[in-house]
Amino acid sequence: MKLKVGVIGSAGDLSQSSDANSVAAKAVALARALRKHDVILLTGATTGVVHVVGKAAHESGIFHVGISPASSEDEHQQRYKLPLDACDVIIYTGFGLKGRNVVLVRSCDIVVCVAGAMGSLNEFTIAHDEGKVIGCLTGTGGVADETHYLLERFSTQKNVSVIRNEDPEVLLDSCLQAIR
């Protein structure tokens, strides 16, 4: 069975970031790395940097499963203002954003964090508590760059596998090695 890699991260407008081009380039490079390993991609079927990864992965032939907070396609688009164009299939959970996060993270073998704010922090803590292999694409800001501090300050678990690297290919290779 193929490994399932979840990508979590900033759903906000990339153009608002001072280093938008750098973050977008890393997102596309992550999609290329995913393609090299023939994995299944899971995301929150959302916007921002996650959409950039998802769309680039989808266009390169990776099977992309979106996990939506909505209960239907209409709600996904109208209430949550989320896109449909990057996924091969969308699972409509109807569980809202936090409930969607649990379904997404539990469905993955590996979780990769790119940038990220409060929603990504929620996903990161779920992945941590579930004992998932977590990759943090550093140099993208947000949660991905703060996990060392968060773990040092708040984690009591000692055997948590959190891998940090600024190179998307090296990061994904390291995460895959950790799970095998």
C-alpha positions, 0 to 999 in steps of 0.5 A: 500500500502507498504511504499517505503524506499529509501536508498542513500549513498556512491557508492564508493568502501567500501574497501577504507574506514578505517571502511569498516567492520563497515559500511558494518555491519550497511548496512546489519543490515539496510537490516534486519531492512527493512525486518522486516517491509515489505517495498519496497526498492528503490535505485539508482541501484548503487555500494558501501554501497547502493549495500550492503544494496540492495543485502542483502535486495534482498536476504532476500526477500525484493522487490528492485526497482533500479532507474538507470541514464541510458536509457538502461541495456547496458548503465547501465552496460557499461557507468555507470558501475553499477550492475544488481544483487541486484534489482528485477526491474530496471527503466531506466530513461535516466536522468543521475545521477542528474535526477535519484536522483530526480526520486528516492527521489520523489518516496520514502516515507522515505529516509535513508542516509548511509555515502555518498558524493556529490551525496548523498548530492544532494539526501539529499537536494532534500529529504529536499526540498521535505519534506521527512522523512529522516533518517541518519545512523550515525557512517557511515561517510560522509553526514549521519554524517554531516546533523546536521551541514548542517541543522543548517548552511543552512536550513531555513525550521523548520519542516524538519523531519531528524532523526539520529541514529547509530542503523539501527533498531532504526533509521528505527523504528523512521522514520516509526513512523514519517511518520505514 
